[in-house]
Amino acid sequence: MRASIAVAIVVVAFATIACSDPERALVAPSNSPAALAAGARWPHAAASGALRAVRAANEQSVAAAPALVPPGAPLPPFVEARLYAINALNAIVPRYERYADDGPIDAGASAEAAALTAARDAIVGAAPASTAATDAWYAREMASVPDAGIPDGIAIGRRAAAAILARRATDGVATGGVAPYTQLTGPGDYRFTAPFDAPPFTFIFPGTDGFADAAVWGTTVTPFVVASASQFRAPRPYGAPSGAAAVLTPAYAADFAEISMLGCAACAARTADQTEAALFWMENSPTGWNRIARTLADRRNLDAIETARLFAQLQMAEFDAYTTSLESKYHYGFWRPVSAVALADTDGNPATSTIAGWQVLAFPTPPVPDYPSAHATAGGAAAVIMETMMPGRVPFSTTSGSLAGVTRAFASVADAARENADSRVFIGYHFRHATDIGLAQGRAVGEYVATNTLRPLRGPR
């Protein structure tokens, strides 16, 4: 689950004109930014400048994400999603609720300066190691901002960034959700996977036999929107009362047969297109789905306010999807395919057999339990956010940070989310059941986020 993720970002440009109370009507002078945002048009230069600031802030969040971890260390997607969500939530939009800041509206402030400043402060606050690069970026961007309203815009941006950072300061992410994990040894029980079952990983928590990532993330980290990480807990694996019972079901036997033939490095039954899909979707989900969101926002000509809301909801949904998935993963502790294939002769199911030397297409298997697939959960949540904001089937193509030079085309975001889920079977990381349930879980999280945060404000009464 550790790889690169890039998606989503800041627009505090509109802290000046947001209304934070969802029950309060948006009332403002007819020539104010609030009134313009509610229905009229901004001057072209102001509108294009605001959109430029929103997108620039999004790009800088992606660029800064590697600074969240030490040099050379893999970046957990659930940690990266938090950075993007923090920044995106600084998008103070006058058409929608705000998440943290409820300070006064200032109609004369520069929206561009507010957005860029909020991005700068939020990124540096969440990823201090990115300070030098982010400050250089901020200076370059601010140099092209028109003079009018800059001091007030800067003040509003700082206020908005401080509010979101303060709200998330005690969300539990600081510890990474990492804790010792004691593996069980029955059929279906999650086992540490290579290389996380040997030194140096066994030194992380002496007395355990290996390392499992984010073992308490789902029980210690506060989501952005969902009530709790268990609100959308997945049903029991294969509907069975235990892992040992799950591996005896016909559905498990069918999934075992499928991944045995399709998920290994040497699997001849996997097609070239399936191999490409497996590697294409391997990158961190926040990165890939942010790229798709930017493409579709351009296709639909979303303005600055709509784009800010899209990025914000997308990354809140990604973060909550990962948190929800991790809670389910460790609640059930179901084994990964690589363990299942190696131990098949001991699982009690006559339809499964050990395959010597079986290994996933792209080593290593992420060090978390199989069920449900967090990758599929993240994709399902992302698809719902984009479907809600941009209804209809819109064909698009996109690229990948994990398979350079390849472009894949899709008829809709739902189709992309389906392939994203399927890819985890082709790469050998997940059983089909884990991806199907993960996709459904993600859609449930996405629907909840879409309807319960940054909602449209009510007009004058």
Backbone hydrogen bonds, N-H to C=O, Kabsch-Sander energy under -0.5 kcal/mol:
donor,donor_aa,acceptor,acceptor_aa,energy
3,A,1,M,-0.6
3,A,75,L,-2.1
11,V,87,N,-0.7
15,A,12,V,-2.7
17,I,14,F,-1.3
18,A,14,F,-0.6
18,A,15,A,-0.6
19,C,96,Y,-0.6
20,S,18,A,-0.5
24,R,21,D,-1.6
26,L,458,R,-2.2
27,V,25,A,-0.9
32,S,29,P,-2.0
35,A,29,P,-0.5
36,L,32,S,-2.5
37,A,33,P,-2.9
38,A,34,A,-1.7
39,G,35,A,-0.8
39,G,36,L,-0.9
40,A,35,A,-1.2
47,A,43,P,-2.6
48,S,44,H,-2.9
49,G,45,A,-2.2
50,A,46,A,-2.2
51,L,47,A,-2.1
52,R,48,S,-2.3
53,A,49,G,-2.0
54,V,50,A,-2.2
55,R,51,L,-2.4
56,A,52,R,-2.5
57,A,53,A,-2.4
58,N,54,V,-1.9
59,E,55,R,-2.3
60,Q,56,A,-2.1
61,S,57,A,-1.9
62,V,58,N,-1.7
63,A,59,E,-2.2
64,A,60,Q,-2.1
65,A,61,S,-1.2
67,A,64,A,-2.0
68,L,65,A,-2.3
69,V,66,P,-1.4
73,A,70,P,-2.3
79,V,76,P,-0.7
80,E,76,P,-2.2
81,A,77,P,-2.5
82,R,78,F,-0.8
83,L,79,V,-1.3
84,Y,80,E,-1.9
85,A,81,A,-2.6
86,I,82,R,-2.8
87,N,83,L,-2.1
88,A,84,Y,-3.1
89,L,85,A,-2.6
90,N,87,N,-1.7
91,A,88,A,-2.2
92,I,11,V,-0.8
92,I,90,N,-1.4
93,V,91,A,-1.0
96,Y,93,V,-0.9
97,E,455,R,-2.1
106,D,16,T,-0.7
109,A,106,D,-1.5
110,S,149,G,-2.5
111,A,109,A,-0.6
114,A,110,S,-2.2
115,A,111,A,-2.5
116,L,112,E,-2.7
117,T,113,A,-2.4
118,A,114,A,-2.4
119,A,115,A,-2.1
120,R,116,L,-2.5
121,D,117,T,-2.7
122,A,118,A,-2.5
123,I,119,A,-2.7
124,V,120,R,-2.3
125,G,121,D,-2.2
126,A,122,A,-2.1
127,A,123,I,-3.0
130,S,127,A,-2.4
131,T,128,P,-2.0
134,T,130,S,-2.9
135,D,131,T,-3.0
136,A,132,A,-1.9
137,W,133,A,-2.2
138,Y,134,T,-2.7
139,A,135,D,-2.2
140,R,136,A,-1.9
141,E,137,W,-2.5
142,M,138,Y,-2.7
143,A,139,A,-1.4
144,S,141,E,-1.3
145,V,142,M,-1.5
150,I,147,D,-1.9
153,G,149,G,-2.3
154,I,150,I,-2.9
155,A,151,P,-2.1
156,I,152,D,-2.2
157,G,153,G,-2.6
158,R,154,I,-2.4
159,R,155,A,-2.1
160,A,156,I,-2.6
161,A,157,G,-2.3
162,A,158,R,-2.3
163,A,159,R,-1.9
164,I,160,A,-2.0
165,L,161,A,-2.4
166,A,162,A,-2.2
167,R,163,A,-2.0
168,R,164,I,-1.7
169,A,166,A,-0.8
171,D,168,R,-1.5
175,T,172,G,-0.7
176,G,173,V,-1.9
177,G,172,G,-0.5
178,V,175,T,-1.2
183,Q,181,Y,-0.7
184,L,190,Y,-0.5
189,D,186,G,-2.0
190,Y,333,G,-2.2
196,F,193,T,-1.8
198,A,195,P,-1.2
201,F,198,A,-1.3
202,T,198,A,-0.7
203,F,200,P,-1.5
204,I,201,F,-1.3
205,F,201,F,-0.5
208,T,205,F,-1.9
211,F,196,F,-2.2
213,D,367,P,-2.6
215,A,212,A,-0.7
216,V,177,G,-2.8
217,W,177,G,-0.8
217,W,214,A,-1.0
218,G,214,A,-0.5
219,T,216,V,-0.9
220,T,216,V,-1.3
220,T,217,W,-0.8
221,V,217,W,-2.2
222,T,171,D,-2.6
231,Q,228,S,-1.4
233,R,230,S,-1.7
239,G,236,R,-2.4
240,A,237,P,-1.9
246,A,242,S,-2.3
247,V,243,G,-1.9
248,L,245,A,-1.3
249,T,246,A,-1.5
253,A,249,T,-2.0
254,A,250,P,-2.2
255,D,251,A,-2.2
256,F,252,Y,-2.9
257,A,253,A,-2.1
258,E,254,A,-2.1
259,I,255,D,-2.6
260,S,256,F,-2.1
261,M,257,A,-1.3
262,L,258,E,-1.9
263,G,259,I,-2.4
265,A,359,Q,-2.7
267,C,264,C,-1.4
268,A,266,A,-0.7
269,A,261,M,-0.6
270,R,267,C,-0.7
275,T,271,T,-2.2
276,E,272,A,-2.3
277,A,273,D,-2.5
278,A,274,Q,-2.3
279,L,275,T,-2.0
280,F,276,E,-2.6
281,W,277,A,-2.1
282,M,279,L,-0.9
283,E,280,F,-0.6
284,N,4,S,-2.1
288,G,284,N,-1.9
289,W,285,S,-2.9
290,N,286,P,-1.4
291,R,287,T,-2.0
292,I,288,G,-1.8
293,A,289,W,-2.3
294,R,290,N,-2.4
295,T,291,R,-1.9
296,L,292,I,-2.6
297,A,293,A,-2.5
298,D,294,R,-1.8
299,R,295,T,-2.2
300,R,296,L,-2.5
301,N,298,D,-1.0
302,L,297,A,-2.4
307,T,303,D,-2.8
308,A,304,A,-2.5
309,R,305,I,-2.1
310,L,306,E,-2.4
311,F,307,T,-2.5
312,A,308,A,-2.3
313,Q,309,R,-2.9
314,L,310,L,-2.5
315,Q,311,F,-2.1
316,M,312,A,-2.1
317,A,313,Q,-2.5
318,E,314,L,-2.3
319,F,315,Q,-2.4
320,D,316,M,-2.6
321,A,317,A,-2.4
322,Y,318,E,-2.4
323,T,319,F,-2.3
324,T,320,D,-2.4
325,S,321,A,-2.7
326,L,322,Y,-2.7
327,E,323,T,-1.7
328,S,324,T,-1.9
329,K,325,S,-3.0
330,Y,326,L,-2.1
331,H,327,E,-1.3
332,Y,328,S,-1.9
333,G,329,K,-3.1
335,W,188,G,-2.1
339,S,336,R,-0.7
340,A,336,R,-2.6
341,V,337,P,-3.0
342,A,338,V,-1.2
343,L,339,S,-2.1
344,A,341,V,-0.7
346,T,343,L,-2.2
347,D,344,A,-1.5
352,T,349,N,-1.7
355,I,341,V,-0.8
356,A,354,T,-0.5
358,W,355,I,-1.7
361,L,263,G,-1.3
361,L,427,I,-1.5
362,A,427,I,-0.8
363,F,361,L,-0.6
365,T,194,A,-0.5
368,V,366,P,-2.1
370,D,334,F,-2.2
373,S,434,A,-2.2
374,A,372,P,-0.5
377,T,373,S,-2.0
378,A,374,A,-2.8
379,G,375,H,-1.9
380,G,376,A,-2.4
381,A,377,T,-2.2
382,A,378,A,-2.3
383,A,379,G,-2.4
384,V,380,G,-1.8
385,I,381,A,-1.9
386,M,382,A,-2.1
387,E,383,A,-2.7
388,T,384,V,-2.5
389,M,385,I,-2.0
390,M,386,M,-2.4
394,V,392,G,-0.8
396,F,410,F,-2.4
398,T,408,R,-2.2
406,V,403,L,-1.3
408,R,398,T,-2.3
410,F,396,F,-3.1
416,A,412,S,-1.7
417,A,413,V,-2.6
418,R,414,A,-2.0
419,E,415,D,-2.3
420,N,416,A,-2.6
421,A,417,A,-2.0
422,D,418,R,-2.7
423,S,419,E,-2.4
424,R,420,N,-0.5
424,R,421,A,-1.3
425,V,422,D,-1.7
426,F,422,D,-1.8
427,I,423,S,-1.8
428,G,425,V,-1.0
429,Y,424,R,-1.3
430,H,424,R,-2.1
435,T,431,F,-1.4
436,D,432,R,-2.6
437,I,433,H,-2.4
438,G,434,A,-1.8
439,L,435,T,-2.4
440,A,436,D,-1.9
441,Q,437,I,-2.7
442,G,438,G,-2.6
443,R,439,L,-2.0
444,A,440,A,-1.9
445,V,441,Q,-2.2
446,G,442,G,-2.9
447,E,443,R,-2.4
448,Y,444,A,-1.7
449,V,445,V,-2.5
450,A,446,G,-2.7
451,T,447,E,-1.4
452,N,448,Y,-0.9
452,N,449,V,-0.7
453,T,449,V,-0.9
457,L,95,R,-2.9
